[in-house]
Every structure is written in structure tokens, then in C-alpha cells.
Amino acid sequence: MSDNRKYDAQLRENADPEENAAPIPWVVLVIIAGLFLWGIYYIFSSDLSHDATVGDNRIVADFELPEGAVDGQQLFVAQCAACHQATGAGVPGVFPPLVGSEWVLRKPEVLVQIMLHGIVGELTVKGNKYNGAMPEFREKFNDEELTAVVNYLRTELGGNSADPVDVAFVKAEREKTADKTDPWNGDADLAPMEE
């Protein structure tokens, strides 16, 4: 190959791309600097010695549960909210709502059994059909924890207002189906319990 042809081939090649130094527009820099300076001013000019009575007068003890009490809302958020959402509204067509659900508000033993053993298959909630799976919590929650979650669902979540249950009730429901190892088959198994 002659030197000219080699040179021509090099001329046809495009230069390798380079990252050009595109400077940040000066307006953006001015805004960032202004926010930074304002932040410093705000920190040093804030009065951090507010009187404690300015707030809502709650103290740490107001947020503590009685000895041995279980927070059903906290358990719900940790274990159930990923599917049913923190509001209990569920995800349409995927995860059923718990707010206003007949399975939550009617017979408490049905809700306890659902929590203990889970559900597979088709389930009708508020007139809509869902076909999925809900895990069981019989191994994960003890009777006190299960009672706390059931009571949170029945009496607090999204304005639900059904009667609470006690630990003895949950314990009796657990013992009643202690030999059951598989989940409930949606409407087919649960609807007869509602009657």
C-alpha cells in the first residue's frame, strides 16, 4: 500500500469523540451559590432555644406502649403494607384492599384464619376478583402480635370500625386449625366460613 493511500484512509476516519468541557451555565452557579449562602445564614440565624411548651406538649412517654403491648400498626407496615399499601387501599387488580373489606370487617375468625394460613386462588373483595397468593403468618406472629395486627386492621386502618378481638380468641382460632398446613383456597374455602 502506498503512503498516499494510507494517508487518504486516515483522512476518511473521523476523530475519536471527546468529552468537551461544557461549563455549567453561570446562572446555575449563581443559584447554587445563593442557596448555599442562604443555608449557612439560616443555620446560624436560627434560634434553637425554643421553649418546650411551644410544641404540642407531648412527651416521650406519650409515644411508648404499655409494658408488653404490641403495636399492630408497626407490624402491619413492616409485613403487609408492601402489598396492601400503608393506607390499606391495595393495588387494583393485584392486591385487594383491606379498608372496607368484608373479609376484615365481618367475622373476626375469618380474618384470623386468613392471617394464620394465608390464601391462594380466586378471592372476591368488594365485588372485585383477585387471583393471587397471600403468605401465612402462623409461624411469624405469636398470638399477641397476631391480635395486634387483626385489631389494627379491624378498628383503625382507613376508618375501619369493627369490634376488636382478644388474645384468647386468636389462640383458640390457632388451636382450632393447628393441623392445617396449606393455605385457604380463596372464595371456595372462606365463603362458607362467612355464613
Disulfide bonds with the S-S distance in Angstrom:
none
